């Protein structure tokens, strides 16, 4: 199948490579001309502009976007000047599902299809494949099935669950989840869960990292909670070895743990990282949905707020509490 890809960053470029390897024809465009040239050398068809890209596609045309959220609407506006009825725009980035609903309504006036695809796989997707959570009308999704199947991991090494084959294409790593917005809604919650999983591993490893606190001198004064039994905290754990251990037969094993173990093996103290953890929106949107639905999500909320705190956004809050302690008890701040 012929497809266009706009956005040739870490994921978009490797998706193009996987599609070419799978026998698809891909026309590519990016504001970074070097990225376009590199993929053209690997078999893609280079486009010099959005107009050029559309001109090189045969109808019905299918244009996949792998762009930061901030650039999706402007790119769609530029595309619609060159697309015709029955063409299709696919947004594979991390857009807000509510924006999908709006975009699909706007594009329907020109009879242009809109498909949202929550895509997970990161920089490993070229080899492992991409899990795809798909929303949109059945006509457009069915036309793109070959593309989804090529990008997906397939059965791989995961054991098959009884009856999984009756659940559509889910066991292959892609699924039409519902109407417009459904794909990004599922991916939104997927990423919210990811925040919680990452925080759980990080918190547990942090407890292990400080399990030798009883070996270190600490101040004994009114401002410091005493360590009652320092002899209980005399352990110096090899976290690289422990994360590797947990990969083997443990109930907490996962691909995320595999990646954590690799990071620990490469740099046990993680010295090259500053610990300021960004969030790209999905965690916030997941909590907004939980609030609208009236369902509890305390773990996901704590994980998101932990990211805010990691970036220094709790500094004023902490100053307020220091001021309060000084006001009611004359407690002075201690340097730690």
RODO-2510 file (C-alpha; in nm, 4 decimals, decimal comma):
residues 336
     n   res          X          Y          Z
     1     x     0,0000     0,0000     0,0000
     2     x     0,1095     0,3589    -0,0604
     3     x     0,1218     0,5833     0,2455
     4     x     0,2681     0,9207     0,3399
     5     x     0,4453     0,9958     0,6660
     6     x     0,4867     1,3487     0,8010
     7     x     0,7148     1,3687     1,1040
     8     x     1,0371     1,1713     1,0915
     9     x     1,1526     1,1848     1,4512
    10     x     1,2553     0,8896     1,6638
    11     x     0,9334     0,6967     1,6075
    12     x     0,8189     0,8243     1,2692
    13     x     1,1454     0,7411     1,0915
    14     x     1,1552     0,3859     1,2260
    15     x     0,7911     0,3325     1,1372
    16     x     0,8777     0,4273     0,7796
    17     x     1,1637     0,1767     0,7834
    18     x     0,9365    -0,0996     0,9107
    19     x     0,6748    -0,0195     0,6458
    20     x     0,9314    -0,0237     0,3649
    21     x     1,0662    -0,3542     0,4917
    22     x     0,7077    -0,4840     0,4855
    23     x     0,6672    -0,3941     0,1181
    24     x     0,4768    -0,0656     0,1443
    25     x     0,5552     0,2486    -0,0557
    26     x     0,6108     0,5493     0,1703
    27     x     0,6314     0,9171     0,0744
    28     x     0,8015     1,1174     0,3493
    29     x     0,8219     1,4810     0,4580
    30     x     0,9706     1,6611     0,7556
    31     x     1,0901     2,0139     0,8244
    32     x     1,4292     1,8496     0,8800
    33     x     1,5549     1,7936     0,5247
    34     x     1,8336     1,5660     0,6500
    35     x     1,5802     1,3226     0,7955
    36     x     1,3980     1,3129     0,4606
    37     x     1,7223     1,2522     0,2712
    38     x     1,8256     0,9676     0,5021
    39     x     1,5001     0,7810     0,4489
    40     x     1,5046     0,8491     0,0750
    41     x     1,8429     0,6737     0,0683
    42     x     1,6725     0,3748     0,2344
    43     x     1,3913     0,3486    -0,0204
    44     x     1,1331     0,6094     0,0767
    45     x     1,0056     0,8706    -0,1708
    46     x     1,1169     1,2176    -0,0635
    47     x     0,8790     1,5142    -0,0662
    48     x     0,9978     1,8741    -0,0465
    49     x     0,6715     2,0122     0,0936
    50     x     0,3221     1,9102     0,1962
    51     x     0,1960     2,0053    -0,1488
    52     x     0,4664     1,7917    -0,3103
    53     x     0,3840     1,5032    -0,0784
    54     x     0,0149     1,5103    -0,1710
    55     x     0,0982     1,5335    -0,5403
    56     x     0,3036     1,2143    -0,5169
    57     x     0,0183     1,0123    -0,3689
    58     x    -0,2471     0,8231    -0,5610
    59     x    -0,6068     0,8426    -0,4448
    60     x    -0,7515     0,7658    -0,2089
    61     x    -0,4542     0,9206    -0,0273
    62     x    -0,3493     0,8268     0,3243
    63     x    -0,1298     1,0642     0,5236
    64     x     0,0043     0,9553     0,8631
    65     x     0,1187     1,2233     1,1092
    66     x     0,3819     1,1515     1,3775
    67     x     0,4109     1,5003     1,5209
    68     x     0,4171     1,6739     1,8600
    69     x     0,0644     1,7676     1,9638
    70     x     0,1314     2,1401     1,9139
    71     x     0,1878     2,0954     1,5382
    72     x    -0,0987     1,8631     1,4459
    73     x    -0,3747     2,1177     1,3806
    74     x    -0,1593     2,3460     1,1661
    75     x    -0,0389     2,0488     0,9618
    76     x    -0,3937     1,9263     0,9074
    77     x    -0,4911     2,2757     0,7901
    78     x    -0,2038     2,2718     0,5403
    79     x    -0,2997     1,9235     0,4206
    80     x    -0,6663     1,9970     0,3615
    81     x    -0,5761     2,2472     0,0905
    82     x    -0,4445     1,9538    -0,1146
    83     x    -0,6625     1,6578    -0,0144
    84     x    -0,9885     1,5445    -0,1717
    85     x    -1,2973     1,3507    -0,0713
    86     x    -1,2277     0,9954     0,0507
    87     x    -0,8653     1,0780     0,1400
    88     x    -0,7597     1,0005     0,4964
    89     x    -0,5497     1,1653     0,7679
    90     x    -0,4083     0,9411     1,0405
    91     x    -0,2777     1,0942     1,3615
    92     x    -0,0397     0,8494     1,5286
    93     x     0,0943     1,0895     1,7913
    94     x    -0,0323     1,1526     2,1425
    95     x    -0,3211     1,3862     2,0690
    96     x    -0,6043     1,4496     2,3135
    97     x    -0,9038     1,2393     2,2096
    98     x    -1,1350     1,5411     2,2404
    99     x    -0,9287     1,7127     1,9697
   100     x    -0,9805     1,4033     1,7525
   101     x    -1,3569     1,4391     1,7815
   102     x    -1,3337     1,8046     1,6752
   103     x    -1,0962     1,7363     1,3868
   104     x    -1,3043     1,4522     1,2485
   105     x    -1,6132     1,6731     1,2509
   106     x    -1,4280     1,9515     1,0696
   107     x    -1,2830     1,7143     0,8093
   108     x    -1,6168     1,5450     0,7480
   109     x    -1,7326     1,8651     0,5757
   110     x    -1,4813     1,7775     0,3003
   111     x    -1,5603     1,4045     0,3224
   112     x    -1,2043     1,3399     0,4437
   113     x    -1,1571     1,0462     0,6804
   114     x    -0,9779     1,0904     1,0129
   115     x    -0,8248     0,8007     1,2043
   116     x    -0,6561     0,8330     1,5435
   117     x    -0,3922     0,5760     1,6325
   118     x    -0,2411     0,5642     1,9788
   119     x     0,1016     0,4198     1,9041
   120     x     0,3279     0,2563     2,1614
   121     x     0,6704     0,1124     2,0934
   122     x     0,9138     0,3990     2,1308
   123     x     1,2625     0,3718     1,9878
   124     x     1,2419    -0,0106     1,9956
   125     x     0,9464    -0,0327     1,7591
   126     x     1,1521    -0,0963     1,4459
   127     x     1,2544    -0,4346     1,5849
   128     x     0,9704    -0,5138     1,8249
   129     x     0,6795    -0,3591     1,6373
   130     x     0,4252    -0,1010     1,7505
   131     x     0,1168    -0,1617     1,9605
   132     x    -0,1626     0,0378     1,7945
   133     x    -0,4884     0,1520     1,9520
   134     x    -0,7131     0,2686     1,6684
   135     x    -1,0181     0,4931     1,6475
   136     x    -1,2186     0,6012     1,3444
   137     x    -1,4778     0,4910     1,0954
   138     x    -1,4690     0,1293     0,9849
   139     x    -1,4230     0,2085     0,6139
   140     x    -1,0960     0,3945     0,6603
   141     x    -0,9664     0,1567     0,9277
   142     x    -1,0321    -0,1470     0,7072
   143     x    -0,8415     0,0125     0,4166
   144     x    -0,5413     0,0632     0,6442
   145     x    -0,5401    -0,2878     0,7897
   146     x    -0,2295    -0,3921     0,5957
   147     x    -0,0383    -0,0934     0,7309
   148     x    -0,1440    -0,1635     1,0877
   149     x    -0,0521    -0,5294     1,0536
   150     x     0,2946    -0,4472     0,9212
   151     x     0,3650    -0,2022     1,2030
   152     x     0,2281    -0,4329     1,4734
   153     x     0,4430    -0,6832     1,6666
   154     x     0,2368    -0,9851     1,5648
   155     x     0,2064    -1,2852     1,7968
   156     x     0,5746    -1,2748     1,8877
   157     x     0,6862    -1,4732     2,1910
   158     x     0,3909    -1,3885     2,4155
   159     x     0,1905    -1,6977     2,5153
   160     x    -0,1514    -1,7060     2,3511
   161     x    -0,4518    -1,6661     2,5778
   162     x    -0,7475    -1,9026     2,5268
   163     x    -1,0071    -1,7358     2,3102
   164     x    -0,7835    -1,4402     2,2186
   165     x    -0,8306    -1,5072     1,8485
   166     x    -1,2002    -1,4281     1,8927
   167     x    -1,1111    -1,0732     2,0030
   168     x    -1,0216    -0,9460     1,6599
   169     x    -0,6673    -0,8397     1,5897
   170     x    -0,5752    -0,7605     1,9507
   171     x    -0,3415    -1,0570     1,9899
   172     x    -0,1466    -0,9322     1,6875
   173     x    -0,0808    -0,5997     1,8594
   174     x    -0,3373    -0,3699     1,6980
   175     x    -0,7083    -0,3131     1,7542
   176     x    -0,9888    -0,0975     1,6194
   177     x    -1,1122     0,0200     1,9600
   178     x    -1,4137     0,2201     1,8416
   179     x    -1,5179     0,5440     1,6777
   180     x    -1,3161     0,8613     1,6405
   181     x    -1,1137     0,9355     1,9527
   182     x    -1,1318     0,5798     2,0865
   183     x    -0,7731     0,5024     1,9905
   184     x    -0,6266     0,8031     2,1668
   185     x    -0,8589     0,7504     2,4656
   186     x    -0,7180     0,4002     2,5158
   187     x    -0,3628     0,5254     2,4603
   188     x    -0,4244     0,8085     2,7077
   189     x    -0,5133     0,5607     2,9812
   190     x    -0,2280     0,3332     2,8708
   191     x     0,0157     0,6181     2,9341
   192     x    -0,1487     0,7046     3,2645
   193     x    -0,0886     0,3435     3,3724
   194     x     0,2689     0,3760     3,2467
   195     x     0,3214     0,6716     3,4827
   196     x     0,2053     0,4589     3,7755
   197     x     0,4224     0,1600     3,6825
   198     x     0,7296     0,3760     3,6412
   199     x     0,6695     0,5427     3,9778
   200     x     0,6204     0,2068     4,1536
   201     x     0,9513     0,0694     4,0258
   202     x     1,1284     0,3967     4,1055
   203     x     0,9907     0,4180     4,4594
   204     x     1,0806     0,0571     4,5369
   205     x     1,4343     0,0956     4,4046
   206     x     1,4734     0,4167     4,6039
   207     x     1,3901     0,2271     4,9256
   208     x     1,6529    -0,0323     4,8377
   209     x     1,9055     0,2415     4,7531
   210     x     1,8705     0,3870     5,1045
   211     x     1,8664     0,0574     5,2928
   212     x     2,2179     0,1327     5,4262
   213     x     2,1054     0,4430     5,6180
   214     x     2,1961     0,2784     5,9474
   215     x     2,5645     0,2862     5,8506
   216     x     2,5722     0,6630     5,8214
   217     x     2,5989     0,9260     6,0908
   218     x     2,2894     1,1386     6,1391
   219     x     2,2035     1,4300     6,3604
   220     x     2,0110     1,3866     6,6814
   221     x     1,8017     1,6927     6,7545
   222     x     1,4444     1,8138     6,7748
   223     x     1,4217     1,8660     6,4018
   224     x     1,5260     1,5140     6,3020
   225     x     1,3168     1,2001     6,3385
   226     x     1,5469     0,9459     6,5063
   227     x     1,6313     0,6174     6,3376
   228     x     1,5316     0,3833     6,6207
   229     x     1,7050     0,0714     6,4949
   230     x     2,0032     0,1558     6,2755
   231     x     2,1076    -0,2091     6,2865
   232     x     1,8003    -0,2876     6,0760
   233     x     1,9333    -0,0773     5,7872
   234     x     2,2809    -0,2098     5,7138
   235     x     2,2282    -0,3361     5,3582
   236     x     2,4223    -0,2235     5,0525
   237     x     2,2230    -0,3649     4,7659
   238     x     2,3459    -0,4085     4,4087
   239     x     2,0447    -0,2616     4,2315
   240     x     2,1673    -0,3658     3,8869
   241     x     2,1777    -0,7255     4,0068
   242     x     1,8391    -0,7005     4,1793
   243     x     1,6614    -0,5584     3,8761
   244     x     1,8201    -0,8329     3,6671
   245     x     1,7039    -1,0896     3,9250
   246     x     1,3461    -0,9627     3,9139
   247     x     1,3369    -1,0162     3,5374
   248     x     1,3636    -1,3916     3,5951
   249     x     1,0381    -1,5483     3,7074
   250     x     0,9193    -1,2588     3,9244
   251     x     0,5578    -1,1469     3,9227
   252     x     0,6772    -0,7867     3,8704
   253     x     0,8615    -0,8756     3,5494
   254     x     0,7849    -0,6595     3,2451
   255     x     0,9444    -0,4932     2,9451
   256     x     0,9613    -0,1758     3,1530
   257     x     1,1643    -0,3679     3,4115
   258     x     1,3863    -0,5001     3,1304
   259     x     1,4622    -0,1419     3,0285
   260     x     1,5190    -0,0406     3,3923
   261     x     1,7625    -0,3280     3,4436
   262     x     1,9543    -0,2268     3,1322
   263     x     1,9772     0,1328     3,2528
   264     x     2,1036     0,0157     3,5937
   265     x     2,3604    -0,2128     3,4307
   266     x     2,4925     0,0697     3,2146
   267     x     2,5013     0,3292     3,4943
   268     x     2,4212     0,1930     3,8442
   269     x     2,3986     0,5392     4,0012
   270     x     2,2144     0,6854     3,6991
   271     x     2,4592     0,9746     3,7183
   272     x     2,3786     1,1116     3,3742
   273     x     2,0181     1,1848     3,4693
   274     x     1,9017     1,4905     3,6609
   275     x     1,5742     1,3398     3,7809
   276     x     1,3437     1,6037     3,6332
   277     x     1,0662     1,3936     3,4827
   278     x     0,8516     1,5483     3,2100
   279     x     0,4890     1,4691     3,1297
   280     x     0,3510     1,5021     2,7801
   281     x    -0,0150     1,5395     2,8706
   282     x    -0,1663     1,1925     2,8786
   283     x    -0,1454     1,1557     3,2565
   284     x    -0,3312     1,4842     3,3046
   285     x    -0,5956     1,3859     3,0514
   286     x    -0,6383     1,0447     3,2157
   287     x    -0,7113     1,2112     3,5492
   288     x    -0,9513     1,4534     3,3811
   289     x    -1,1431     1,1552     3,2430
   290     x    -1,1395     0,9841     3,5834
   291     x    -1,2795     1,3020     3,7367
   292     x    -1,5552     1,3294     3,4732
   293     x    -1,6429     0,9615     3,5171
   294     x    -1,6324     0,9851     3,8971
   295     x    -1,3896     0,6948     3,9314
   296     x    -1,0881     0,6853     4,1677
   297     x    -0,7327     0,6860     4,0303
   298     x    -0,5132     0,7639     4,3339
   299     x    -0,2049     0,5788     4,2078
   300     x    -0,2067     0,7547     3,8720
   301     x    -0,2662     1,0906     4,0404
   302     x     0,0245     1,0390     4,2788
   303     x     0,2513     0,9410     3,9896
   304     x     0,1605     1,2525     3,7920
   305     x     0,2070     1,4828     4,0905
   306     x     0,5403     1,3164     4,1583
   307     x     0,6523     1,4269     3,8124
   308     x     0,5453     1,7820     3,8887
   309     x     0,7468     1,7718     4,2098
   310     x     1,0549     1,6347     4,0318
   311     x     1,0691     1,9509     3,8221
   312     x     1,0789     2,1815     4,1248
   313     x     0,7126     2,2757     4,1104
   314     x     0,6699     2,1992     4,4800
   315     x     0,9257     2,4566     4,5931
   316     x     0,6775     2,7255     4,6962
   317     x     0,4515     2,4681     4,8623
   318     x     0,7478     2,3507     5,0687
   319     x     0,8350     2,7091     5,1615
   320     x     0,4796     2,7581     5,2870
   321     x     0,5119     2,4547     5,5146
   322     x     0,8502     2,5731     5,6427
   323     x     0,6980     2,9130     5,7202
   324     x     0,4084     2,7462     5,9007
   325     x     0,6397     2,5318     6,1163
   326     x     0,8476     2,8348     6,2063
   327     x     0,5355     3,0348     6,2898
   328     x     0,3749     2,7840     6,5254
   329     x     0,6849     2,6223     6,6753
   330     x     0,9883     2,8296     6,5927
   331     x     1,1269     2,5392     6,3878
   332     x     1,4259     2,6335     6,1736
   333     x     1,4992     2,4743     5,8391
   334     x     1,7831     2,2258     5,8297
   335     x     2,0263     2,1808     5,5425
   336     x     2,0117     1,8261     5,4091
***
